[in-house]
Structure formats: C-alpha cells, structure tokens
Amino acid sequence: MNPKKTTRADDSAEAKAVKDIASETSTEEILKQKKEEAKAKKAAEKEEKKAAKEERKKAPQKVRERKQQRKNPLKIHSKAWRAASEKIEKDRLYPLSEAVRLVKETSTVKFDASVEIHTRLGINPKKSDQIVRATVSLPNGTGKKLRVVAFVNEGKAAAAKKAGAVEAGEESLIGKIGKGWLDFDVAVATPEMMKKLGKIAKTLGQKGLMPNPKAGTVVEDVASAIAEIQKGKVEFRADSFGILHNIVGKVSFDAEKLEENIKSYLKAVRESKPKVVKSNFVKGISLASSMGPGVRVDLKSVL
C-alpha cells in the first residue's frame, strides 16, 4: 500500500467530517435564530393584544368622563365663563329686569354679543295641530344686519335690491343657489315664484331658508317685507323638543330696549298658542348672551 495515498484519503475524510460538523452547527444556529424570532414575534403579538385590551378597558371610562362633563358643564368652559356663571344662582328664577342686567353683565366675549331667548313650550311638536311658527316685529330690532335674497320676476328685482336685498331675480338667482351659494340669512318670494323653487327646495329647506307664508316670507309686496325684516322682524319656530330659540337684541342695547323687545316677543308667542293646548303653554324661559351662561326668568314677571 502506498503511504502517500493513505494520507490523502485520511485528510479527505477528516475534511469531510469537519465540513459535516460545520454544516450541522450552521443548521442548529439557523434553527435557533428562527426559534428566537418566532418567540419575539409571539411576544410582540401578546403585547399588542394586551395594549388593545387596555384601550378597550379605557373606553367605558372615557364615556363616563364625557357623561360627567355633560352633568357638570363647568368643567368644559373657560375660566372667564366660570367666573361669570358664579354671579348667577343656579336654582333661582330672576325677574325680567334683573335677568337682563345679569345677561349684560356676564357676557364674556370681546364682540357685541347677541342676547338670546330660549322658551320651553308645553306642546307636542310631533303633532301637526301643535306646531308653533309665526313672526314678530321687535320694536327695537335685533341689532343684526340680515342678508336677504328675493325671488321675484325681473321687473321687481330692482325694487327688491333698493329695499335692501343682497340678490334678487328669477332663474339667475335659482341657478346661483343651485350651484351652492347660500351666503344669506333670509329668503323672500312672491307667490308666483314658489312653483319655480322646486329645483332648490331641498337645499333651502335643509338650511331653514325656504320661503313660507307663515313666516311672512311669501308676499306680493316683497320690498315691504324686506324693509320689515331689516327693521327687526323675526320668525320663531319650535324645534323637535318644543323649544323656541331666538335673538332679541344685543348686549350693547339699553336694558329698557331689551325688555321691550322680550315682552313684544313673548306676547307674539302667547298669541300663537295652538287651540288644542289646554295646559300651561309657556313653561320656561331663559336668557343668555352669545357663549355666555344662562339666566332663568321668573314667568310671573313676563306673563
């Protein structure tokens, strides 16, 4: 036997054995690495599930916090609002003159705020014979310049604009509103124009801008209607809860003028009482300035 050949064969076998060992070691490391990666992935998924579970636990707490805020609105108001509200006794009913004084005194904004009146009625607004909707001309106006549009034939458009309408016309105005223009507060129309408003009736109705005879916005003499609106004619209409919401002036108004407006407004409201309502019609009144705290009014002082 050749000793050299034997040596080479031994070397080859040894190299192969080393290679096999290295291969086995490499496979073990790969398997170990994959096992560690799977373990890490499983741990991450577990943490994600745990975090999601914690969020679900917090959800009811957030709901409770929101409910608590509704129960105690002072928590969500500004420091100035809270300071102003401290001047008002929560459970007290104030005579009208004192309520007006407090509304003026507790206005917290820098601009000339509107004075709002909110009137709770003893009606069922779901019944057609208990709908409350009418108009009233406030003796001292609302202090707000209203933007009025008039749906009239071309022959009356010039007179409507002269009376104060920001836009007046027929097809051109209907087309403009159909394209999305709604930069106005009140719309008036002549009776003949009502059938032509079908194209935009849904748009106007959703915004509460559809002319209506009960609101005094469907008339033959559009120019006079516009003049009345600008002087202080307002529409009141009960919402789905049987409550009226209206503006009766500005904080800058003299207290006497505000009281006069409020009394005229409430007189018109009482006159609009549906015949089927036998119980107390006006059940509650509160006054407030824009973004200011509410003041409850003693009904005996106004009714």
C-alpha contacts under 8 A as a table, 3 or more apart, distances in Angstrom:
res1	aa1	res2	aa2	distance
1	M	6	T	7.87
2	N	5	K	5.53
2	N	6	T	6.57
3	P	6	T	5.10
3	P	7	T	6.28
4	K	7	T	5.18
4	K	8	R	6.37
5	K	8	R	5.16
5	K	9	A	6.22
6	T	9	A	5.15
6	T	10	D	6.21
7	T	10	D	5.11
7	T	11	D	6.13
8	R	11	D	5.04
8	R	12	S	6.14
9	A	12	S	5.08
9	A	13	A	6.22
10	D	13	A	5.15
10	D	14	E	6.11
11	D	14	E	5.09
11	D	15	A	6.10
12	S	15	A	5.10
12	S	16	K	6.14
13	A	16	K	5.07
13	A	17	A	6.16
14	E	17	A	5.04
14	E	18	V	6.21
15	A	18	V	5.08
15	A	19	K	6.09
16	K	19	K	4.98
16	K	20	D	6.11
17	A	20	D	5.06
17	A	21	I	6.18
18	V	21	I	5.10
18	V	22	A	6.12
19	K	22	A	5.05
19	K	23	S	6.05
20	D	23	S	5.00
20	D	24	E	6.12
21	I	24	E	5.08
21	I	25	T	6.11
22	A	25	T	5.00
22	A	26	S	6.07
23	S	26	S	5.07
23	S	27	T	6.20
24	E	27	T	5.15
24	E	28	E	6.18
25	T	28	E	5.12
25	T	29	E	6.24
26	S	29	E	5.13
26	S	30	I	6.20
27	T	30	I	5.04
27	T	31	L	6.11
28	E	31	L	5.10
28	E	32	K	5.95
29	E	32	K	4.92
29	E	33	Q	5.98
30	I	33	Q	5.04
30	I	34	K	6.11
31	L	34	K	5.08
31	L	35	K	6.04
32	K	35	K	5.03
32	K	36	E	6.21
33	Q	36	E	5.08
33	Q	37	E	6.16
34	K	37	E	5.01
34	K	38	A	6.12
35	K	38	A	5.13
35	K	39	K	6.13
36	E	39	K	4.97
36	E	40	A	6.11
37	E	40	A	5.05
37	E	41	K	6.09
38	A	41	K	5.05
38	A	42	K	6.08
39	K	42	K	5.11
39	K	43	A	6.19
40	A	43	A	5.03
40	A	44	A	6.18
41	K	44	A	5.07
41	K	45	E	6.21
42	K	45	E	5.14
42	K	46	K	6.14
43	A	46	K	4.98
43	A	47	E	6.24
44	A	47	E	5.05
44	A	48	E	6.23
45	E	48	E	5.03
45	E	49	K	6.20
46	K	49	K	5.18
46	K	50	K	6.14
47	E	50	K	4.95
47	E	51	A	6.09
48	E	51	A	5.06
48	E	52	A	6.12
49	K	52	A	5.06
49	K	53	K	6.08
50	K	53	K	5.06
50	K	54	E	6.25
51	A	54	E	5.06
51	A	55	E	6.30
52	A	55	E	5.07
52	A	56	R	6.29
53	K	56	R	5.09
53	K	57	K	6.28
54	E	57	K	4.99
54	E	58	K	6.28
55	E	58	K	4.99
55	E	59	A	6.31
56	R	59	A	5.21
56	R	60	P	7.58
57	K	60	P	6.47
57	K	61	Q	7.42
58	K	61	Q	5.13
58	K	62	K	6.33
59	A	62	K	5.13
59	A	63	V	6.35
60	P	63	V	4.98
60	P	64	R	6.11
61	Q	64	R	4.97
61	Q	65	E	6.13
62	K	65	E	4.96
62	K	66	R	6.24
63	V	66	R	5.14
63	V	67	K	6.22
64	R	67	K	5.05
64	R	68	Q	6.05
65	E	68	Q	4.95
65	E	69	Q	6.17
66	R	69	Q	5.01
66	R	70	R	6.36
67	K	70	R	5.09
67	K	71	K	6.27
68	Q	71	K	4.96
68	Q	72	N	6.03
69	Q	72	N	4.90
69	Q	73	P	5.35
69	Q	74	L	7.74
69	Q	75	K	6.18
69	Q	76	I	6.75
70	R	73	P	5.37
72	N	75	K	6.22
73	P	76	I	5.59
73	P	77	H	6.72
74	L	77	H	5.32
74	L	82	R	6.31
77	H	81	W	6.11
77	H	82	R	6.57
78	S	81	W	5.16
78	S	82	R	6.28
79	K	82	R	5.13
79	K	83	A	6.15
80	A	83	A	5.09
80	A	84	A	6.19
80	A	108	T	6.35
81	W	84	A	5.07
81	W	85	S	6.10
81	W	106	T	8.00
81	W	108	T	6.29
81	W	292	G	6.59
81	W	293	P	7.01
82	R	85	S	5.06
82	R	86	E	6.39
83	A	86	E	5.39
83	A	87	K	7.39
84	A	87	K	5.69
84	A	88	I	7.61
84	A	106	T	5.04
84	A	107	S	7.63
84	A	108	T	7.32
84	A	292	G	7.91
84	A	293	P	7.22
85	S	88	I	5.40
85	S	106	T	7.29
85	S	293	P	5.71
86	E	89	E	7.24
87	K	102	L	7.88
87	K	106	T	7.77
88	I	102	L	7.60
88	I	295	V	6.97
89	E	92	R	5.45
92	R	296	R	7.07
93	L	295	V	7.86
93	L	296	R	5.24
93	L	297	V	5.12
93	L	298	D	4.70
94	Y	98	E	6.07
94	Y	99	A	5.49
94	Y	295	V	7.40
94	Y	296	R	6.17
94	Y	297	V	4.84
94	Y	298	D	5.18
95	P	98	E	5.45
95	P	99	A	6.09
95	P	297	V	5.93
95	P	298	D	5.24
95	P	299	L	7.96
95	P	300	K	7.84
95	P	301	S	5.42
96	L	99	A	4.99
96	L	100	V	6.11
96	L	259	E	7.28
96	L	297	V	5.98
96	L	298	D	6.93
96	L	301	S	5.96
96	L	302	V	6.74
97	S	100	V	5.29
97	S	101	R	6.35
97	S	255	A	7.55
97	S	259	E	7.02
98	E	101	R	5.04
98	E	102	L	6.25
99	A	102	L	5.15
99	A	103	V	6.20
99	A	287	L	7.16
99	A	295	V	6.05
99	A	296	R	7.29
99	A	297	V	6.37
100	V	103	V	5.13
100	V	104	K	6.34
100	V	255	A	6.45
100	V	258	L	7.36
100	V	259	E	7.26
100	V	287	L	7.52
101	R	104	K	5.33
101	R	105	E	6.14
101	R	255	A	6.83
102	L	105	E	4.87
102	L	106	T	5.88
102	L	295	V	7.44
103	V	106	T	5.32
103	V	107	S	6.33
103	V	115	V	7.60
103	V	251	V	7.65
103	V	287	L	6.86
103	V	288	A	5.64
103	V	289	S	5.92
103	V	292	G	7.75
103	V	293	P	7.86
103	V	294	G	7.66
103	V	295	V	7.00
104	K	107	S	5.73
104	K	251	V	5.36
104	K	252	S	7.79
104	K	289	S	7.26
106	T	289	S	7.75
106	T	292	G	6.56
106	T	293	P	7.18
107	S	113	A	7.19
107	S	251	V	7.57
107	S	289	S	5.76
107	S	290	S	7.35
107	S	291	M	7.68
107	S	292	G	5.44
107	S	293	P	7.99
108	T	291	M	7.35
108	T	292	G	6.16
109	V	112	D	7.65
109	V	113	A	6.95
109	V	290	S	7.80
109	V	291	M	7.44
112	D	250	K	6.54
112	D	251	V	6.12
112	D	252	S	6.38
113	A	250	K	5.77
113	A	251	V	5.56
113	A	252	S	7.86
113	A	289	S	5.97
113	A	290	S	5.27
114	S	247	I	6.47
114	S	248	V	7.59
114	S	249	G	5.84
114	S	250	K	4.31
114	S	251	V	5.99
114	S	289	S	5.62
114	S	290	S	5.47
115	V	247	I	5.70
115	V	248	V	5.80
115	V	249	G	5.28
115	V	250	K	5.21
115	V	251	V	6.03
115	V	287	L	7.06
115	V	288	A	5.84
115	V	289	S	4.51
115	V	290	S	6.51
116	E	245	H	7.11
116	E	246	N	5.65
116	E	247	I	4.48
116	E	248	V	6.06
116	E	249	G	7.61
116	E	287	L	5.68
116	E	288	A	5.28
116	E	289	S	5.88
116	E	290	S	7.07
117	I	244	L	7.83
117	I	245	H	5.96
117	I	246	N	5.47
117	I	247	I	6.22
117	I	248	V	6.81
117	I	285	I	7.08
117	I	286	S	5.92
117	I	287	L	4.74
117	I	288	A	6.71
118	H	243	I	6.76
118	H	244	L	5.52
118	H	245	H	4.73
118	H	246	N	6.69
118	H	285	I	5.73
118	H	286	S	5.36
118	H	287	L	6.44
119	T	243	I	5.50
119	T	244	L	5.01
119	T	245	H	6.73
119	T	282	V	7.05
119	T	283	K	7.59
119	T	284	G	5.77
119	T	285	I	4.60
119	T	286	S	6.70
120	R	242	G	6.24
120	R	243	I	4.49
120	R	244	L	6.53
120	R	282	V	6.19
120	R	283	K	5.50
120	R	284	G	4.94
120	R	285	I	6.34
121	L	242	G	5.54
121	L	243	I	5.90
121	L	244	L	7.74
121	L	281	F	5.46
121	L	282	V	4.74
121	L	283	K	5.46
121	L	284	G	7.16
122	G	242	G	7.18
122	G	277	V	7.64
122	G	279	S	7.07
122	G	280	N	6.16
122	G	281	F	4.78
122	G	282	V	6.16
122	G	283	K	6.11
123	I	130	Q	6.11
123	I	242	G	6.05
123	I	277	V	6.82
123	I	281	F	7.12
124	N	127	K	5.86
124	N	130	Q	6.14
124	N	131	I	7.96
124	N	241	F	8.00
124	N	242	G	6.64
125	P	128	S	7.25
125	P	130	Q	5.84
125	P	131	I	5.64
125	P	132	V	7.96
125	P	238	A	7.24
125	P	239	D	7.36
125	P	240	S	5.90
125	P	241	F	6.84
125	P	242	G	5.59
126	K	130	Q	7.67
126	K	131	I	7.89
126	K	240	S	7.30
127	K	130	Q	5.50
127	K	131	I	6.97
128	S	131	I	5.69
129	D	274	P	6.95
129	D	276	V	7.23
130	Q	274	P	5.64
130	Q	276	V	7.18
130	Q	277	V	7.39
131	I	238	A	7.10
131	I	274	P	7.46
132	V	236	F	7.84
132	V	237	R	5.69
132	V	238	A	5.64
132	V	272	S	6.49
132	V	273	K	7.16
132	V	274	P	7.26
133	R	214	K	6.76
133	R	215	A	7.09
133	R	235	E	7.29
133	R	236	F	5.69
133	R	237	R	4.36
133	R	238	A	6.74
133	R	272	S	7.44
134	A	214	K	5.82
134	A	215	A	5.50
134	A	216	G	7.99
134	A	235	E	5.77
134	A	236	F	5.70
134	A	237	R	6.76
134	A	269	V	7.95
134	A	272	S	6.97
135	T	214	K	7.68
135	T	215	A	5.71
135	T	216	G	6.99
135	T	233	K	6.77
135	T	234	V	5.51
135	T	235	E	4.22
135	T	236	F	5.98
135	T	268	A	7.59
136	V	233	K	5.52
136	V	234	V	5.53
136	V	235	E	6.51
136	V	236	F	7.93
136	V	264	S	7.71
136	V	265	Y	6.37
136	V	268	A	6.20
137	S	141	G	7.45
137	S	228	E	7.35
137	S	229	I	7.88
137	S	231	K	7.67
137	S	232	G	5.44
137	S	233	K	3.94
137	S	234	V	6.22
137	S	265	Y	7.94
138	L	141	G	5.07
138	L	142	T	7.18
138	L	231	K	7.91
138	L	232	G	5.19
138	L	233	K	6.01
138	L	234	V	7.43
138	L	248	V	7.47
138	L	261	N	5.32
138	L	264	S	6.48
138	L	265	Y	6.80
139	P	232	G	7.15
139	P	260	E	7.25
139	P	261	N	6.04
139	P	264	S	7.57
140	N	143	G	7.98
140	N	231	K	7.84
140	N	232	G	6.92
140	N	249	G	7.77
140	N	257	K	6.36
140	N	258	L	7.87
140	N	260	E	7.79
140	N	261	N	6.38
141	G	144	K	7.81
141	G	230	Q	7.91
141	G	231	K	5.50
141	G	232	G	3.72
141	G	233	K	7.21
141	G	248	V	7.50
141	G	249	G	6.64
141	G	261	N	7.68
142	T	232	G	5.47
142	T	247	I	6.55
142	T	248	V	5.36
142	T	249	G	4.12
142	T	250	K	6.72
143	G	232	G	7.84
143	G	249	G	5.59
143	G	250	K	5.91
144	K	249	G	7.89
145	K	230	Q	6.67
146	L	184	F	7.51
146	L	185	D	5.91
146	L	186	V	7.22
146	L	229	I	7.67
146	L	230	Q	6.36
147	R	165	A	6.84
147	R	166	V	6.16
147	R	183	D	7.76
147	R	184	F	4.75
147	R	185	D	5.16
147	R	186	V	6.45
148	V	164	G	7.24
148	V	165	A	4.86
148	V	166	V	5.84
148	V	167	E	7.29
148	V	184	F	5.87
148	V	185	D	6.02
148	V	186	V	4.82
148	V	187	A	5.64
148	V	188	V	7.38
148	V	226	I	7.05
149	V	165	A	5.16
149	V	166	V	5.73
149	V	167	E	4.88
149	V	168	A	5.65
149	V	184	F	6.82
149	V	186	V	6.50
149	V	187	A	4.91
149	V	188	V	6.36
150	A	157	A	7.60
150	A	160	A	6.61
150	A	165	A	6.45
150	A	167	E	6.45
150	A	168	A	4.58
150	A	169	G	6.59
150	A	187	A	5.87
150	A	188	V	4.90
150	A	189	A	5.52
150	A	222	V	7.25
151	F	168	A	5.87
151	F	169	G	5.42
151	F	170	E	5.67
151	F	173	L	7.37
151	F	187	A	7.52
151	F	188	V	6.25
151	F	189	A	4.52
151	F	190	T	6.71
151	F	193	M	6.46
152	V	155	G	7.81
152	V	156	K	5.97
152	V	157	A	6.08
152	V	168	A	6.57
152	V	169	G	5.18
152	V	170	E	5.66
152	V	189	A	6.05
152	V	190	T	6.02
152	V	193	M	6.46
153	N	156	K	5.69
153	N	157	A	6.46
153	N	169	G	5.84
153	N	170	E	5.50
153	N	193	M	7.74
154	E	157	A	5.11
154	E	158	A	7.74
154	E	169	G	5.59
154	E	170	E	6.60
155	G	158	A	7.15
156	K	159	A	5.45
156	K	160	A	6.30
156	K	169	G	7.86
157	A	160	A	5.12
157	A	161	K	6.28
157	A	168	A	5.07
157	A	169	G	5.31
158	A	161	K	5.23
158	A	162	K	6.18
158	A	168	A	7.62
159	A	162	K	5.01
159	A	163	A	6.25
159	A	223	A	6.41
160	A	163	A	5.12
160	A	164	G	6.61
160	A	165	A	5.67
160	A	168	A	6.39
160	A	222	V	6.52
160	A	223	A	5.06
160	A	226	I	7.53
161	K	164	G	5.15
161	K	165	A	4.45
161	K	166	V	6.37
161	K	167	E	6.65
161	K	168	A	6.35
162	K	165	A	7.07
162	K	223	A	7.99
163	A	223	A	5.36
163	A	224	S	7.56
163	A	226	I	6.27
163	A	227	A	6.07
164	G	226	I	6.60
164	G	227	A	7.12
164	G	230	Q	7.86
165	A	168	A	6.47
165	A	226	I	6.96
166	V	184	F	7.94
167	E	173	L	7.26
168	A	173	L	6.68
169	G	172	S	6.40
169	G	173	L	5.54
170	E	173	L	5.54
170	E	174	I	6.25
170	E	193	M	7.83
171	E	174	I	5.04
171	E	175	G	5.93
172	S	175	G	5.15
172	S	176	K	6.19
173	L	176	K	5.05
173	L	177	I	6.30
174	I	177	I	5.31
174	I	178	G	6.05
174	I	197	L	7.21
174	I	199	K	7.84
174	I	200	I	7.05
175	G	178	G	4.90
175	G	179	K	6.40
176	K	179	K	5.31
176	K	180	G	6.91
176	K	181	W	5.94
177	I	180	G	5.15
177	I	181	W	4.59
177	I	182	L	6.19
177	I	200	I	7.22
178	G	181	W	7.18
178	G	199	K	7.47
178	G	200	I	5.97
178	G	203	T	7.81
184	F	187	A	7.67
185	D	209	L	7.31
186	V	209	L	6.00
187	A	209	L	5.96
187	A	210	M	6.66
187	A	211	P	5.75
187	A	217	T	6.84
188	V	211	P	5.45
188	V	217	T	4.50
188	V	218	V	5.81
188	V	219	V	7.58
188	V	222	V	6.85
188	V	225	A	7.69
188	V	226	I	7.67
189	A	193	M	6.26
189	A	194	M	6.94
189	A	211	P	6.36
189	A	217	T	6.31
189	A	218	V	4.95
189	A	219	V	6.41
189	A	220	E	7.89
189	A	222	V	6.78
190	T	193	M	5.46
190	T	194	M	7.02
190	T	218	V	5.43
190	T	219	V	5.09
190	T	220	E	5.10
190	T	221	D	7.58
190	T	222	V	6.75
191	P	194	M	5.55
191	P	218	V	5.92
191	P	219	V	6.33
191	P	220	E	6.73
192	E	195	K	6.79
193	M	196	K	5.40
193	M	197	L	6.80
194	M	197	L	5.35
194	M	198	G	7.61
195	K	198	G	6.15
196	K	199	K	7.09
197	L	200	I	5.56
197	L	201	A	5.66
198	G	201	A	4.93
198	G	202	K	7.86
199	K	202	K	7.77
200	I	203	T	5.24
200	I	204	L	6.22
201	A	204	L	5.25
201	A	205	G	5.81
201	A	210	M	6.71
202	K	205	G	5.01
202	K	206	Q	6.08
203	T	206	Q	5.51
203	T	207	K	6.71
204	L	207	K	5.34
204	L	208	G	6.13
204	L	209	L	4.80
204	L	210	M	4.87
205	G	208	G	4.96
205	G	209	L	5.86
205	G	210	M	5.16
206	Q	209	L	7.65
207	K	210	M	7.89
211	P	215	A	7.43
211	P	217	T	5.10
211	P	218	V	5.79
212	N	215	A	5.30
212	N	216	G	6.50
212	N	217	T	5.42
212	N	218	V	5.52
213	P	216	G	5.01
213	P	217	T	5.78
213	P	218	V	4.81
213	P	219	V	7.26
214	K	217	T	7.63
215	A	218	V	7.77
215	A	235	E	5.91
216	G	219	V	6.81
216	G	225	A	7.49
217	T	225	A	7.03
218	V	222	V	7.96
219	V	222	V	5.92
219	V	225	A	7.34
221	D	224	S	5.64
221	D	225	A	6.54
222	V	225	A	5.01
222	V	226	I	6.19
223	A	226	I	5.23
223	A	227	A	6.32
224	S	227	A	5.06
224	S	228	E	6.26
225	A	228	E	5.16
225	A	229	I	6.25
226	I	229	I	5.11
226	I	230	Q	6.23
227	A	230	Q	5.20
227	A	231	K	6.25
228	E	231	K	5.05
228	E	232	G	6.46
228	E	233	K	5.65
229	I	232	G	5.39
229	I	233	K	4.44
229	I	234	V	6.85
230	Q	233	K	6.96
236	F	244	L	6.38
236	F	245	H	7.19
236	F	246	N	6.69
237	R	244	L	5.90
237	R	245	H	7.78
238	A	241	F	7.42
238	A	242	G	5.03
238	A	243	I	5.01
238	A	244	L	4.73
238	A	245	H	7.73
239	D	242	G	5.28
239	D	243	I	5.46
239	D	244	L	6.47
240	S	243	I	7.49
248	V	258	L	6.96
248	V	261	N	6.07
248	V	262	I	6.33
248	V	265	Y	7.81
249	G	253	F	6.78
249	G	258	L	6.23
249	G	261	N	7.44
250	K	253	F	5.43
250	K	258	L	7.92
251	V	289	S	7.05
253	F	257	K	6.33
253	F	258	L	6.37
254	D	257	K	5.33
254	D	258	L	6.46
255	A	258	L	5.14
255	A	259	E	6.17
256	E	259	E	5.13
256	E	260	E	6.15
257	K	260	E	5.04
257	K	261	N	6.21
258	L	261	N	5.13
258	L	262	I	6.15
259	E	262	I	5.07
259	E	263	K	6.12
260	E	263	K	5.29
260	E	264	S	6.23
261	N	264	S	5.21
261	N	265	Y	6.08
262	I	265	Y	5.02
262	I	266	L	6.13
263	K	266	L	5.18
263	K	267	K	6.07
263	K	302	V	6.71
264	S	267	K	5.14
264	S	268	A	6.41
265	Y	268	A	5.29
265	Y	269	V	6.32
266	L	269	V	4.84
266	L	270	R	6.15
266	L	302	V	7.83
266	L	303	L	7.95
267	K	270	R	5.23
267	K	271	E	6.30
268	A	271	E	5.07
268	A	272	S	6.38
269	V	272	S	5.20
269	V	273	K	6.95
270	R	273	K	5.49
270	R	281	F	7.46
270	R	282	V	7.54
273	K	277	V	7.11
273	K	281	F	6.80
274	P	277	V	5.64
275	K	278	K	7.48
277	V	280	N	7.93
277	V	281	F	7.00
278	K	281	F	7.68
280	N	283	K	6.39
282	V	285	I	7.80
284	G	296	R	7.81
284	G	297	V	7.54
284	G	299	L	7.10
285	I	296	R	6.05
285	I	297	V	5.46
285	I	298	D	7.67
285	I	299	L	7.19
286	S	294	G	6.16
286	S	295	V	5.30
286	S	296	R	4.28
286	S	297	V	5.48
287	L	294	G	5.56
287	L	295	V	5.15
287	L	296	R	6.51
287	L	297	V	7.26
288	A	291	M	7.79
288	A	292	G	5.80
288	A	293	P	5.87
288	A	294	G	4.57
288	A	295	V	6.19
289	S	292	G	4.89
289	S	293	P	7.20
289	S	294	G	7.68
297	V	301	S	7.83
298	D	301	S	5.69
298	D	302	V	7.38
299	L	302	V	5.45
299	L	303	L	5.78
300	K	303	L	5.58
